[in-house]
Amino acid sequence: MTTLWDRSRQVAVQAILDTAVRLFAEQGYEQTTIAQIAREAGISQRSLFRYFGTKEDLVCGDQEALGELLKRTVEQQPAEMSAWDALRAGFEAILTANHPPERALELSRLIFDTPSLHARYIEKRLRWQAELVPVVRARLGKSPGRPAPDTQAKAIVATVFACIDTATELWAGHDGRLDLADLYDQCLAAVRDHG
């Protein structure tokens, strides 16, 4: 059951995010300060930091929680599901976990257009990749003629992340008019096509 406190927190978080995204769009990410966001949102900087640990968190969200959701979703997929499909299910789970599609599009544009945010995003994604390798390795059985499970797991995870990032960048570049899941499937098919 959602409590009054939870609902109040959600309203506050949404108001802060709306303010931050508007200021980032108007002034640019680097030019917008935490003090400006707090002032425009009608709260103190200290209060803002209770909801968001860093300025990057206003754009990238709670990456630790999203990474955990991704890992948990992949782990929970049926054992007979391929590593590729389990990872796809994980990414579907986190696509709209924090934001509706319109907000996700705005934030994706910010991430891909702001070098410091993009670098931070990649850093966090590399942590996610490292955490997913053992999960994927556990799905892979030893098969004759195949690479060692660790090599194969790392390659699969890296490929999936590259396809997700490419699909997201294309999706943002086309103003969200294309379907993100379809773009991901196209990217993965291009990589896995041996013809």
Secondary structure, 3 states (H helix, E strand, C coil): CCCHHHHHHHHHHHHHHHHHHHHHHHHCCCCCCHHHHHHHHCCCHHHHHHHCCCHHHHHHCCHHHHHHHHHHHHHHCCCCCCHHHHHHHHHHHHHCCCCCHHHHHHHHHHHHHCHHHHHHHHHHHHHHHHHHHHHHHHHCCCCCCCCCHHHHHHHHHHHHHHHHHHHHHHHHHCCCCCCHHHHHHHHHHHHHCCC
